[in-house]
Amino acid sequence: MVEKSKNSGSKKKWIDLSSLVVWLVAIVLINLTSTYFFHRFDLTEENRYTLSESTTEKLESLEDVVFIRVYLEGNLPAEFRELRNATKELLDEFRAYAGDNIQYEFINPSISNNEEERVEVYKELTRIGLQYTNIRVQAGDKMSEQIIFPGAVVSFRDKEVPIQLLKSVAGATEQQMIASSIQQLEYEFVSAIQKLSSPLKKSIAFIEGHGELTELQTADAQKALEEFYEVERISIEQKLNALAGFDAIIIARPDSAYSEQDKFIIDQYIMNGGKVLWLIDPVFARMDSLRSSNLTMGLVLNHNLEDQMFKYGVRLNNDLIMDIQCNTKPIVTGYIGNQPRQEMFPWYYEPLLIGNEQHPISSNLDRIMTEFASTLEVLEIDSIEATTLMTSSDQSRLVNAPTRISFNILRDPPKYELFNSGPHATAVLLEGKFTSVFKNRLPQKLTDDEGLKFKEISVQTKMIVVSDGDIIRNPVSALGDKYFALGYDRYTQKMYANREFILNSINYLCDDSGLLNVRTKEFKIRLLDQTKIDTERYYWQTINTAVPIGFVVIMGLVFFYWRKRRFEK
């Protein structure tokens, strides 16, 4: 009996020892395998910690060290700590793919106790290009002000680029701005790295010479594009090689007719693979006329591009959209003494367009502000794939040009039963092989001319057509000496997504889809509710303290009772 017990004990010992060895070998093999096969698991609902494919490719291809100085450190409020932590998590993700080619440090610009030293640091950061934010910090019953620089400086070899991590949004709360900023972190850092490490930039041209928007009227869009592209303004002037070397061109709200020669040059540019962003007003109507008079006219605009658009697959309609979902304008409703009294009224001729959430150009965008927008129709052409990018709301109606436009329509409430014909398309992406508008129109002598190199069918290319030129027009001061941000409405102080739409459009046309996908990436920011924190603080402190202790005590009593019953037997 004793011998049997010894054998049983010895056998159990060998089984336990064998199990230990098996587990140790398994752990060693798993670790060895993990050194050759890299994978990260993201269990968040919106894949917050999953970098875009283009980002990982960019990081893995870095040839030298990118050093990042982040000025978000110190005694920060909860919202800014959230931004700081999100930035650190992202940079750690970058290092997982780039290895030692990504280096970073977090710096507190206010760490010095000497006020003069702090001021010098602030001046240097401002000179570099970072903007400070003055925040109010409450500690108990005391309120104090603190200057922080929510930004970073990215350095690569002998070049550096400043990044403003906190995105200011007119009318948004601090929490909303933080949420928007965290959402754009990957794009901000990747675009900075791309600007520093990419030796060549693609070229973009604004076309002039046909009454297009001026340089000042498109200054903000040009400034945004210049971060990624070489941007020029050119006049075609019937020069055959005027568009040679440009990756894309922008035609921004012409108000006079294009000559057939200039149309031919644009047409052949497209036939050879050129990309075009068309921003065309089919109807001429301007708010400037209404500021000096209570009445203006919406008239059909002859820019001589209708046949060209039609041949490429789009019909621009001579109408104007009126939409309940629109911008507002201040209207004088009376006088108090000698002072005019103004009230804000919906101005139906400025519809706020809705983006197509299924396409990266327009997904995750806020509303897009327009002025006297028209509709367009897509024609069915076998070789062309069309995608609608923007529409009016379903509470819209159309008025055909010519038409009278007056503020008098605001005197009475809108008849909602008339605003029921929407949504109406206002922007479309066309991709495929286009047919030249000059096919079967040129003499045989010209089509056979080897110097002309006329093409009837294009190579695979793409274009975007928008039936409102004002979406790229930024506000200009009354004196005409400065401009304001594209998409900013000075009356409501809201910021619309016009700038982002233009950038996304050019990114897509220039095949920078990786950068586009990073910009349109979205995830939810789950910030703490400060009101609940203040009102339920002691309740949750009690729960988090008492419940674990109570659980341990109960489990101890249960275990004690179980042991007592077992050994009493």
C-alpha positions as CSV (number, residue, x, y, z in Angstrom):
1,M,0.0,0.0,0.0
2,V,2.8,2.3,0.9
3,E,4.8,1.3,-2.2
4,K,1.7,2.1,-4.4
5,S,1.4,5.5,-2.8
6,K,5.1,6.3,-3.5
7,N,4.7,5.2,-7.1
8,S,1.6,7.4,-7.4
9,G,3.5,10.4,-5.9
10,S,6.5,9.8,-8.1
11,K,4.4,9.6,-11.2
12,K,2.5,12.8,-10.3
13,K,5.9,14.6,-9.8
14,W,7.1,13.5,-13.3
15,I,3.8,14.7,-14.8
16,D,4.1,18.1,-13.1
17,L,7.7,18.4,-14.2
18,S,6.9,17.4,-17.8
19,S,4.1,20.0,-17.9
20,L,6.5,22.7,-16.6
21,V,9.0,21.8,-19.3
22,V,6.3,21.8,-22.0
23,W,5.1,25.3,-21.0
24,L,8.6,26.7,-20.8
25,V,9.4,25.4,-24.3
26,A,6.0,26.8,-25.6
27,I,6.8,30.2,-24.1
28,V,10.3,30.2,-25.6
29,L,8.9,29.2,-29.0
30,I,6.2,31.9,-28.9
31,N,8.8,34.6,-28.1
32,L,11.1,33.4,-30.8
33,T,8.2,33.3,-33.3
34,S,7.1,36.8,-32.3
35,T,10.5,38.3,-33.2
36,Y,9.9,37.2,-36.9
37,F,6.2,37.9,-37.1
38,F,4.9,41.3,-36.0
39,H,1.2,42.1,-35.4
40,R,-0.7,44.4,-33.1
41,F,-4.2,43.8,-31.9
42,D,-6.6,46.7,-31.8
43,L,-9.7,45.9,-29.8
44,T,-11.3,49.4,-29.9
45,E,-14.6,49.9,-31.7
46,E,-13.3,52.4,-34.2
47,N,-9.8,51.0,-34.6
48,R,-8.3,53.9,-32.8
49,Y,-4.8,52.4,-32.5
50,T,-4.7,51.1,-36.1
51,L,-2.6,53.3,-38.4
52,S,-3.5,53.7,-42.0
53,E,-1.7,51.5,-44.5
54,S,-0.1,54.6,-46.1
55,T,1.2,55.7,-42.7
56,T,2.8,52.4,-41.9
57,E,4.4,52.4,-45.4
58,K,5.8,55.9,-44.9
59,L,7.2,55.1,-41.5
60,E,8.8,51.8,-42.6
61,S,10.5,53.6,-45.5
62,L,12.1,56.4,-43.4
63,E,15.8,56.6,-44.3
64,D,16.9,58.8,-41.3
65,V,15.8,59.8,-37.9
66,V,12.7,62.0,-37.4
67,F,12.9,63.9,-34.1
68,I,9.7,65.3,-32.6
69,R,9.5,67.9,-29.8
70,V,6.1,68.0,-28.3
71,Y,5.3,71.0,-26.0
72,L,2.5,69.4,-24.0
73,E,3.9,68.7,-20.6
74,G,3.4,70.0,-17.1
75,N,0.3,70.7,-15.0
76,L,-2.4,70.5,-17.7
77,P,-6.2,70.4,-17.4
78,A,-7.9,67.1,-18.0
79,E,-8.8,67.9,-21.7
80,F,-5.2,68.8,-22.6
81,R,-3.9,65.7,-20.7
82,E,-6.2,63.7,-23.0
83,L,-4.6,65.4,-26.0
84,R,-1.1,64.8,-24.5
85,N,-1.8,61.2,-23.9
86,A,-3.3,60.6,-27.3
87,T,-0.2,62.2,-28.9
88,K,2.2,60.0,-26.9
89,E,0.2,56.8,-27.8
90,L,0.3,57.8,-31.5
91,L,4.1,58.4,-31.4
92,D,4.6,55.0,-29.6
93,E,2.6,53.5,-32.5
94,F,4.9,55.3,-35.0
95,R,7.9,53.8,-33.2
96,A,6.5,50.3,-33.5
97,Y,6.8,50.6,-37.3
98,A,9.7,53.0,-37.7
99,G,11.9,51.8,-34.9
100,D,14.6,54.1,-33.9
101,N,13.9,56.4,-36.9
102,I,11.2,58.0,-34.7
103,Q,12.4,59.8,-31.6
104,Y,10.4,62.2,-29.5
105,E,10.4,64.1,-26.2
106,F,7.8,66.0,-24.3
107,I,8.8,69.4,-23.1
108,N,7.2,71.8,-20.5
109,P,7.9,75.3,-21.9
110,S,6.9,76.8,-18.5
111,I,9.2,74.7,-16.4
112,S,11.5,77.5,-15.4
113,N,10.8,79.5,-12.3
114,N,12.4,82.5,-13.8
115,E,9.8,84.7,-15.6
116,E,12.3,86.2,-18.0
117,E,13.5,82.7,-19.1
118,R,9.9,81.6,-19.6
119,V,9.2,84.7,-21.8
120,E,12.3,84.0,-23.9
121,V,11.1,80.4,-24.4
122,Y,7.7,81.7,-25.4
123,K,9.2,84.1,-27.9
124,E,11.3,81.4,-29.5
125,L,8.3,79.0,-29.9
126,T,6.3,81.8,-31.4
127,R,9.1,82.6,-33.8
128,I,9.2,78.9,-34.9
129,G,5.5,79.1,-35.7
130,L,3.7,77.7,-32.7
131,Q,0.7,79.5,-31.3
132,Y,0.1,79.7,-27.5
133,T,-3.2,79.2,-25.8
134,N,-4.2,81.0,-22.6
135,I,-6.2,78.6,-20.4
136,R,-7.8,79.0,-17.0
137,V,-6.9,76.4,-14.4
138,Q,-9.0,75.9,-11.2
139,A,-7.3,74.3,-8.2
140,G,-9.8,74.0,-5.4
141,D,-11.3,77.5,-4.9
142,K,-8.5,79.3,-6.7
143,M,-8.5,80.2,-10.4
144,S,-5.3,80.9,-12.3
145,E,-4.2,81.5,-15.9
146,Q,-1.6,79.4,-17.7
147,I,0.1,79.7,-21.1
148,I,0.5,76.5,-23.0
149,F,1.8,75.8,-26.5
150,P,-0.3,72.8,-27.7
151,G,2.1,72.1,-30.6
152,A,5.1,70.2,-31.8
153,V,8.2,70.7,-34.0
154,V,9.1,67.9,-36.4
155,S,12.8,67.8,-37.5
156,F,14.3,65.7,-40.3
157,R,17.9,66.2,-41.2
158,D,18.4,70.0,-41.5
159,K,14.7,70.9,-41.9
160,E,11.9,71.3,-39.4
161,V,8.2,72.0,-39.5
162,P,5.9,73.3,-36.7
163,I,2.6,71.5,-36.0
164,Q,-0.3,73.1,-34.2
165,L,-1.9,70.1,-32.4
166,L,-4.9,72.1,-31.0
167,K,-7.3,72.9,-33.8
168,S,-9.3,76.1,-33.2
169,V,-12.9,75.8,-34.3
170,A,-15.2,78.8,-34.2
171,G,-18.1,78.3,-31.9
172,A,-16.9,74.9,-30.6
173,T,-16.4,74.1,-26.9
174,E,-13.0,73.3,-25.6
175,Q,-13.9,69.6,-25.4
176,Q,-15.1,69.6,-29.0
177,M,-11.9,71.2,-30.1
178,I,-9.8,68.7,-28.2
179,A,-11.8,65.8,-29.8
180,S,-11.3,67.3,-33.3
181,S,-7.6,67.7,-32.6
182,I,-7.1,64.2,-31.5
183,Q,-8.9,62.9,-34.6
184,Q,-6.4,64.8,-36.8
185,L,-3.2,63.8,-35.0
186,E,-2.1,61.1,-37.4
187,Y,-2.7,63.3,-40.4
188,E,-0.8,66.2,-38.9
189,F,2.3,64.2,-38.1
190,V,2.2,62.1,-41.3
191,S,1.8,65.2,-43.5
192,A,4.7,66.9,-41.7
193,I,6.9,63.9,-42.2
194,Q,5.9,63.7,-45.8
195,K,6.7,67.4,-46.4
196,L,10.1,67.0,-44.8
197,S,11.1,63.7,-46.4
198,S,9.6,63.9,-49.9
199,P,12.2,65.6,-52.2
200,L,9.7,66.5,-55.0
201,K,6.3,68.1,-54.9
202,K,3.6,67.8,-57.6
203,S,2.5,70.9,-59.4
204,I,-0.9,72.6,-59.3
205,A,-2.0,75.6,-61.5
206,F,-4.8,78.1,-61.0
207,I,-6.0,79.2,-64.5
208,E,-6.4,82.9,-65.1
209,G,-7.5,85.1,-68.0
210,H,-11.3,84.4,-68.1
211,G,-12.5,86.4,-65.1
212,E,-11.6,83.7,-62.6
213,L,-11.3,84.4,-58.9
214,T,-8.3,86.6,-58.0
215,E,-5.2,85.6,-56.1
216,L,-6.5,87.3,-53.0
217,Q,-9.9,85.6,-53.3
218,T,-8.3,82.1,-53.4
219,A,-5.4,83.0,-51.1
220,D,-6.4,80.6,-48.3
221,A,-6.9,77.7,-50.6
222,Q,-3.6,78.4,-52.3
223,K,-1.8,78.6,-48.9
224,A,-3.3,75.2,-47.8
225,L,-2.3,73.6,-51.1
226,E,1.3,75.0,-50.9
227,E,1.9,72.8,-47.9
228,F,1.9,69.8,-50.2
229,Y,2.3,71.1,-53.8
230,E,4.0,73.7,-56.0
231,V,1.2,76.1,-56.8
232,E,1.3,78.6,-59.7
233,R,-1.2,80.9,-61.4
234,I,-1.0,80.9,-65.2
235,S,-2.8,82.3,-68.3
236,I,-3.2,79.9,-71.2
237,E,-3.3,82.6,-73.8
238,Q,-3.6,80.0,-76.6
239,K,-0.1,78.5,-75.9
240,L,-0.1,74.8,-76.7
241,N,2.3,73.9,-73.9
242,A,0.9,76.2,-71.3
243,L,-0.3,73.3,-69.1
244,A,2.7,71.1,-69.6
245,G,4.2,69.8,-66.4
246,F,1.2,70.4,-64.2
247,D,-0.3,67.4,-62.4
248,A,-3.7,69.2,-61.9
249,I,-5.3,72.5,-62.7
250,I,-8.0,74.5,-61.0
251,I,-10.6,76.5,-62.9
252,A,-12.2,78.8,-60.2
253,R,-15.4,80.6,-61.2
254,P,-14.7,82.1,-64.6
255,D,-17.2,84.8,-65.6
256,S,-16.3,85.3,-69.2
257,A,-16.2,83.0,-72.2
258,Y,-13.2,80.7,-73.0
259,S,-11.9,80.8,-76.5
260,E,-12.0,77.7,-78.6
261,Q,-8.2,77.7,-78.6
262,D,-8.0,77.7,-74.8
263,K,-10.7,75.0,-74.6
264,F,-8.7,72.9,-77.0
265,I,-5.5,73.2,-74.9
266,I,-7.4,72.1,-71.7
267,D,-9.1,69.3,-73.6
268,Q,-5.8,67.9,-74.9
269,Y,-4.3,68.3,-71.4
270,I,-7.1,66.0,-70.2
271,M,-6.6,63.6,-73.1
272,N,-3.0,63.2,-72.0
273,G,-3.9,62.3,-68.4
274,G,-4.3,65.8,-66.8
275,K,-6.6,66.3,-63.8
276,V,-9.0,69.2,-63.5
277,L,-11.0,70.7,-60.6
278,W,-13.8,72.6,-62.3
279,L,-15.6,75.2,-60.1
280,I,-18.1,76.7,-62.5
281,D,-21.1,79.0,-62.0
282,P,-23.8,78.3,-64.6
283,V,-25.8,81.4,-63.3
284,F,-24.3,84.8,-62.6
285,A,-25.5,86.2,-59.3
286,R,-23.5,88.2,-56.7
287,M,-24.2,89.3,-53.1
288,D,-22.3,92.5,-53.9
289,S,-25.3,93.7,-55.9
290,L,-27.7,93.0,-53.0
291,R,-25.6,95.0,-50.5
292,S,-26.1,98.2,-52.5
293,S,-29.7,97.4,-53.7
294,N,-32.5,95.3,-52.5
295,L,-32.8,93.5,-55.8
296,T,-30.5,91.7,-58.2
297,M,-30.8,89.2,-61.0
298,G,-29.7,85.7,-61.6
299,L,-28.7,85.5,-65.2
300,V,-27.4,82.7,-67.4
301,L,-23.6,82.9,-67.5
302,N,-21.9,82.3,-70.9
303,H,-18.5,80.8,-70.2
304,N,-18.5,78.7,-73.3
305,L,-17.8,75.5,-71.4
306,E,-21.2,73.8,-71.6
307,D,-20.4,71.6,-74.6
308,Q,-17.1,70.6,-73.0
309,M,-18.7,69.6,-69.7
310,F,-21.5,67.7,-71.6
311,K,-19.0,65.8,-73.7
312,Y,-17.2,64.7,-70.5
313,G,-20.4,63.5,-68.9
314,V,-22.0,66.4,-66.9
315,R,-24.8,68.9,-67.7
316,L,-24.6,72.2,-65.8
317,N,-28.2,73.5,-65.2
318,N,-29.2,77.1,-65.5
319,D,-30.9,77.2,-62.1
320,L,-30.3,78.2,-58.5
321,I,-30.9,76.1,-55.4
322,M,-33.0,77.4,-52.5
323,D,-32.6,75.3,-49.4
324,I,-34.1,75.4,-45.9
325,Q,-30.7,74.1,-44.6
326,C,-28.8,77.3,-45.4
327,N,-26.6,80.0,-44.0
328,T,-28.0,83.1,-42.2
329,K,-27.6,86.8,-43.0
330,P,-28.1,89.9,-40.9
331,I,-31.0,92.0,-42.2
332,V,-32.0,95.5,-41.0
333,T,-35.5,95.2,-39.6
334,G,-35.9,98.7,-38.1
335,Y,-34.1,101.5,-36.4
336,I,-33.6,102.4,-32.7
337,G,-33.0,106.2,-33.0
338,N,-30.4,106.5,-35.7
339,Q,-29.0,103.0,-35.2
340,P,-30.2,100.2,-37.5
341,R,-31.5,97.1,-35.8
342,Q,-30.4,93.8,-37.4
343,E,-31.7,90.3,-37.1
344,M,-30.4,87.0,-38.5
345,F,-32.5,85.4,-41.2
346,P,-32.0,82.2,-43.2
347,W,-30.8,83.1,-46.7
348,Y,-32.0,80.2,-48.9
349,Y,-29.6,81.0,-51.7
350,E,-26.7,79.9,-49.6
351,P,-27.3,76.2,-49.1
352,L,-25.1,74.2,-46.8
353,L,-24.1,71.2,-48.8
354,I,-24.0,67.7,-47.5
355,G,-21.0,65.4,-48.4
356,N,-21.2,61.8,-49.6
357,E,-20.1,59.7,-46.6
358,Q,-19.3,56.8,-48.8
359,H,-16.4,58.5,-50.6
360,P,-13.1,59.6,-48.9
361,I,-13.2,63.1,-50.6
362,S,-16.4,64.1,-48.8
363,S,-16.7,61.6,-45.8
364,N,-16.5,63.0,-42.3
365,L,-16.8,66.6,-43.5
366,D,-18.8,69.3,-41.9
367,R,-21.3,71.2,-44.1
368,I,-19.9,73.1,-47.0
369,M,-20.9,76.8,-47.5
370,T,-22.0,78.0,-50.9
371,E,-23.4,81.1,-52.5
372,F,-25.9,80.9,-55.4
373,A,-25.2,77.2,-56.1
374,S,-26.7,75.5,-59.1
375,T,-27.4,71.8,-59.9
376,L,-25.7,69.4,-62.3
377,E,-26.7,66.2,-63.9
378,V,-24.6,63.2,-64.7
379,L,-24.8,61.7,-68.1
380,E,-24.5,57.9,-68.7
381,I,-21.3,57.3,-70.6
382,D,-19.9,53.7,-70.6
383,S,-16.3,54.7,-70.2
384,I,-16.9,57.1,-67.3
385,E,-17.6,56.2,-63.7
386,A,-19.5,59.0,-61.8
387,T,-19.7,59.5,-58.1
388,T,-21.8,62.3,-56.5
389,L,-19.8,64.1,-53.8
390,M,-22.1,66.8,-52.6
391,T,-25.8,67.5,-52.6
392,S,-28.3,70.0,-51.1
393,S,-30.7,68.8,-48.4
394,D,-34.0,67.2,-49.2
395,Q,-35.7,70.4,-48.1
396,S,-34.7,72.3,-51.2
397,R,-36.2,73.7,-54.4
398,L,-35.0,75.1,-57.7
399,V,-35.6,78.4,-59.5
400,N,-34.7,78.7,-63.1
401,A,-32.6,81.6,-64.5
402,P,-33.2,84.3,-65.3
403,T,-34.7,85.1,-61.9
404,R,-35.2,88.0,-59.5
405,I,-33.3,87.8,-56.2
406,S,-34.4,89.9,-53.3
407,F,-34.3,90.1,-49.5
408,N,-38.1,90.6,-49.6
409,I,-38.5,86.8,-49.6
410,L,-37.5,86.9,-45.9
411,R,-40.5,89.0,-44.9
412,D,-42.8,86.0,-44.8
413,P,-42.2,82.5,-43.3
414,P,-41.1,79.9,-45.9
415,K,-43.7,77.7,-47.6
416,Y,-42.2,74.4,-46.6
417,E,-44.4,72.5,-49.0
418,L,-42.4,74.1,-51.9
419,F,-39.1,73.0,-50.5
420,N,-39.5,69.3,-51.3
421,S,-37.6,68.6,-54.5
422,G,-34.2,67.8,-53.1
423,P,-31.6,66.5,-52.7
424,H,-29.9,68.0,-55.7
425,A,-26.3,67.1,-56.9
426,T,-23.8,70.0,-56.9
427,A,-20.4,68.2,-57.2
428,V,-19.4,65.0,-59.0
429,L,-16.3,63.0,-59.5
430,L,-15.7,61.6,-63.0
431,E,-13.2,58.8,-63.6
432,G,-12.3,56.9,-66.8
433,K,-11.5,57.6,-70.4
434,F,-13.0,60.8,-71.8
435,T,-13.8,61.7,-75.4
436,S,-12.4,64.9,-76.7
437,V,-14.9,67.6,-77.3
438,F,-13.1,68.3,-80.6
439,K,-13.6,64.9,-81.9
440,N,-14.9,65.1,-85.5
441,R,-14.7,68.9,-85.3
442,L,-11.1,69.5,-86.6
443,P,-10.0,69.4,-90.2
444,Q,-8.1,66.3,-91.2
445,K,-5.0,68.4,-91.7
446,L,-4.9,69.3,-88.0
447,T,-5.7,65.8,-86.7
448,D,-2.9,64.4,-88.8
449,D,-0.4,67.1,-87.7
450,E,2.4,65.3,-85.7
451,G,3.3,68.5,-83.9
452,L,-0.2,68.9,-82.6
453,K,-0.5,65.2,-81.4
454,F,-4.3,65.4,-81.3
455,K,-6.0,62.7,-79.2
456,E,-9.6,61.8,-79.5
457,I,-9.8,59.5,-76.4
458,S,-8.0,60.2,-73.2
459,V,-5.9,57.8,-71.1
460,Q,-7.3,56.8,-67.7
461,T,-7.8,60.1,-65.8
462,K,-10.2,61.9,-63.5
463,M,-11.8,65.3,-62.8
464,I,-14.2,66.9,-60.3
465,V,-17.0,69.2,-61.4
466,V,-18.6,71.6,-58.9
467,S,-21.6,73.8,-59.9
468,D,-20.6,76.6,-57.6
469,G,-17.3,78.6,-57.9
470,D,-17.7,80.3,-54.5
471,I,-16.8,77.2,-52.4
472,I,-13.1,78.1,-53.0
473,R,-13.5,81.8,-52.5
474,N,-12.3,83.1,-49.1
475,P,-13.8,86.3,-47.5
476,V,-11.8,89.5,-48.3
477,S,-11.8,92.6,-46.2
478,A,-13.8,95.6,-47.3
479,L,-10.6,97.5,-48.2
480,G,-9.4,94.5,-50.2
481,D,-6.0,94.3,-48.4
482,K,-6.4,91.0,-46.4
483,Y,-8.3,87.8,-46.5
484,F,-10.0,85.5,-44.0
485,A,-10.0,81.7,-43.7
486,L,-11.8,79.7,-46.4
487,G,-15.1,78.5,-45.1
488,Y,-15.4,81.1,-42.3
489,D,-18.7,83.0,-42.0
490,R,-18.1,86.3,-40.3
491,Y,-21.8,86.8,-39.3
492,T,-22.3,83.4,-37.6
493,Q,-18.6,83.0,-36.8
494,K,-18.8,79.4,-37.9
495,M,-16.2,77.5,-39.8
496,Y,-17.4,75.3,-42.6
497,A,-15.5,72.5,-44.4
498,N,-14.7,74.3,-47.7
499,R,-11.0,74.2,-47.1
500,E,-11.0,70.5,-46.3
501,F,-13.1,69.7,-49.4
502,I,-10.7,71.5,-51.7
503,L,-7.6,69.8,-50.2
504,N,-9.3,66.4,-50.3
505,S,-10.3,67.0,-54.0
506,I,-6.7,67.9,-55.0
507,N,-5.3,65.0,-52.9
508,Y,-7.5,62.6,-54.7
509,L,-6.9,64.0,-58.2
510,C,-3.2,63.8,-57.6
511,D,-3.4,60.2,-56.4
512,D,-2.4,61.2,-52.8
513,S,-5.1,58.9,-51.6
514,G,-3.0,57.7,-48.6
515,L,-2.9,61.2,-47.2
516,L,-6.6,61.6,-48.0
517,N,-7.5,58.5,-46.1
518,V,-5.5,59.6,-43.1
519,R,-7.3,63.0,-43.0
520,T,-10.8,61.5,-43.2
521,K,-10.1,58.9,-40.5
522,E,-12.6,59.2,-37.6
523,F,-13.0,57.8,-34.2
524,K,-15.0,58.7,-31.1
525,I,-13.5,60.6,-28.2
526,R,-15.0,59.6,-24.9
527,L,-14.3,62.6,-22.7
528,L,-15.3,62.6,-19.0
529,D,-18.4,64.5,-18.0
530,Q,-17.2,67.2,-15.7
531,T,-20.7,67.8,-14.2
532,K,-21.0,64.2,-13.2
533,I,-17.4,64.2,-11.8
534,D,-18.4,67.1,-9.5
535,T,-21.8,65.8,-8.4
536,E,-21.0,62.1,-8.1
537,R,-17.4,62.3,-6.9
538,Y,-17.9,60.9,-3.4
539,Y,-20.4,58.3,-4.5
540,W,-17.9,56.7,-6.9
541,Q,-15.0,57.1,-4.5
542,T,-17.1,55.1,-1.9
543,I,-18.0,52.4,-4.5
544,N,-14.4,52.0,-5.7
545,T,-13.1,51.8,-2.2
546,A,-15.7,49.8,-0.3
547,V,-16.7,47.3,-2.9
548,P,-13.3,45.8,-3.5
549,I,-12.6,45.6,0.3
550,G,-16.1,44.0,0.9
551,F,-15.5,41.5,-1.9
552,V,-12.2,40.4,-0.3
553,V,-13.7,40.1,3.1
554,I,-16.6,38.0,1.8
555,M,-14.3,35.7,-0.2
556,G,-12.1,35.3,2.9
557,L,-15.1,34.3,5.1
558,V,-16.3,31.9,2.4
559,F,-12.9,30.3,2.1
560,F,-12.5,30.1,5.9
561,Y,-15.9,28.4,6.2
562,W,-15.1,26.0,3.3
563,R,-11.7,25.0,4.9
564,K,-13.4,24.5,8.3
565,R,-16.0,22.2,6.8
566,R,-13.5,20.2,4.8
567,F,-11.0,19.5,7.7
568,E,-13.8,18.8,10.2
569,K,-14.7,15.8,8.2
